[in-house]
């Protein structure tokens, strides 16, 4: 069977994976296409959250814009991290018992709570929700925010980067919900759908008093 031909976007992503960072001119040399075409593809990839850029200062001349894969972009490439994590957690549970695994997830929740609290700094409920969704997207959850009333919000997560772990150890889902409560400052956070229960995505309803 003849292999499928890779698209230009696929080739750009592969080049960034291999070379880490590349400028537009370097991409043109690799791909032998026009400057306009490269820019068009990069704009789309940036919009999709797969690629980002930063300016590299030069001693002489203008800074050069260099492109690199985002965390979301890196996740497009296969890895075996999750299956290894599940195996390690099962081994820990077999050796030290179920409570030891629960303690690991509780420790992770406390770390996440502190990390998120440092980032979710806005005072209004809407801004806090926006920042929470932004953090989740940076971590690959493909989250979207909906507002149903002045103080009622819904978060929909279309992807779960730790699905294999959460599917085996449901406490991961409970800890995430608890973390949301702690960071957002409301006890009214309910996970109404969950991928580990067979739903297509995870949904949270958040109500501020």
Secondary structure by P-SEA (a helix, b strand, c coil): cccccccaaaaaaaaaaaaccccaaaaaaaccccaaaaaaaaaaaaaaccbbbbbbbbccccbbbbbbbccccccccccaaaaaaaaaaaaaaaaccaaaaaaaaaaaaaaaaaaaaaccccccaaaaaaaaaaaaaaaccbbbbbbcccccbbbbbccccaaaaaaacaaaaaaaaaaaaaaaccccccccccccccccbbbbbbbcc
